[in-house]
Amino acid sequence: PNEVRASHILVKTREEALNLMSQIQKGADFGGLAQKHSTCPAGKKGGDLGFFGRGRMVKEFEQAAFNMQVGQVSNPVQTQFGYHLIKVTEVK
C-alpha cells in the first residue's frame, strides 16, 4: 500500500501492552482502550492517526503498520516513545 490508516495505543511498558492485547483478543474495544489507556494525544480519538505514507512515522512503527492486514492488531512494537499496539483500519 502507498498509505495506511492506523490507530494505536501507546503505553510505557511491555507488560501494559501485553495486558491490553489480551483484553483485545477477548473482544474488548480497541478504541475504548485507546481512550482509556493511551498516553498519545490521538488516544482521545480512539487512537486514530489517520492516513500516513512511508517516511512519516518512526521506523519500527512504520514497518509494522505497512506489513499488516486491515483489522489486524500488532504485537507490542517498541519505539523510543514506548510500546504501541497498532491496528490498521484502511489501506490505499
matplotlib code that plots the C-alpha trace (Angstrom):
import matplotlib.pyplot as plt

x = [0.0, 1.0, -0.7, -2.2, -4.7, -4.0, -5.0, -2.7, -2.5, 0.8, 1.8, 5.0, 5.7, 5.6, 3.5, 0.8, 0.8, 0.5, -2.3, -4.2, -3.5, -5.0, -8.2, -8.5, -8.2, -11.0, -13.2, -12.5, -13.0, -9.7, -10.8, -12.3, -9.0, -7.1, -9.2, -8.7, -5.0, -3.1, -0.5, -0.7, -3.0, -4.6, -6.0, -8.8, -9.9, -9.7, -6.1, -6.8, -3.7, -5.4, -3.7, 0.1, 2.7, 6.1, 8.7, 6.1, 6.4, 9.4, 10.9, 9.6, 6.1, 6.1, 7.5, 4.7, 1.9, 2.8, 3.1, -0.3, -3.7, -6.8, -8.3, -5.2, -3.8, 0.0, 2.0, 3.7, 6.0, 8.8, 9.9, 11.6, 8.1, 7.1, 5.1, 2.5, -0.4, -1.2, -4.5, -4.6, -8.1, -7.7, -5.1, -4.9]
y = [0.0, 3.6, 4.8, 3.1, 4.4, 3.1, 3.5, 2.8, 2.5, 3.9, 2.7, 2.9, -0.8, -4.1, -5.6, -2.9, -3.6, -7.3, -6.8, -4.6, -7.0, -9.8, -7.7, -7.0, -10.7, -11.4, -8.9, -5.5, -2.5, -1.2, 2.5, 2.4, 1.0, 3.7, 6.4, 5.0, 3.9, 5.5, 8.2, 9.6, 12.6, 10.5, 8.3, 10.8, 9.9, 6.1, 6.1, 7.1, 8.5, 9.0, 8.1, 8.3, 7.3, 5.9, 8.0, 9.8, 7.5, 6.1, 3.1, 0.4, 1.7, 2.1, -1.4, -2.9, -0.8, -1.4, -5.2, -5.7, -6.6, -4.4, -5.2, -6.9, -5.8, -5.9, -7.5, -4.8, -2.6, -0.8, 2.7, 5.5, 6.6, 3.4, 0.3, 0.5, -1.7, -0.9, -1.6, -1.0, 0.3, 1.1, 1.0, 2.8]
z = [0.0, -0.6, 2.6, 5.6, 8.2, 11.6, 15.2, 18.1, 21.8, 23.3, 26.8, 28.8, 29.4, 27.5, 30.4, 29.9, 26.1, 26.6, 29.1, 26.7, 23.8, 25.9, 26.5, 22.8, 21.9, 24.4, 22.5, 24.2, 22.0, 20.7, 20.5, 24.0, 25.4, 23.5, 25.0, 28.5, 28.4, 25.6, 26.5, 22.9, 22.3, 19.5, 22.2, 22.7, 19.1, 19.9, 18.8, 15.2, 13.4, 10.1, 6.8, 6.5, 3.9, 4.2, 6.0, 8.3, 11.3, 13.3, 11.5, 13.9, 13.8, 10.0, 9.4, 11.5, 10.0, 6.4, 6.9, 8.5, 7.1, 7.7, 11.0, 12.4, 15.7, 16.1, 18.9, 21.0, 18.9, 20.9, 19.8, 21.6, 22.7, 24.5, 23.4, 20.7, 19.8, 16.2, 14.4, 10.6, 9.7, 5.9, 3.1, -0.2]

ax = plt.figure().add_subplot(projection="3d")
ax.plot(x, y, z, "-o")
ax.set_aspect("equal")
plt.show()
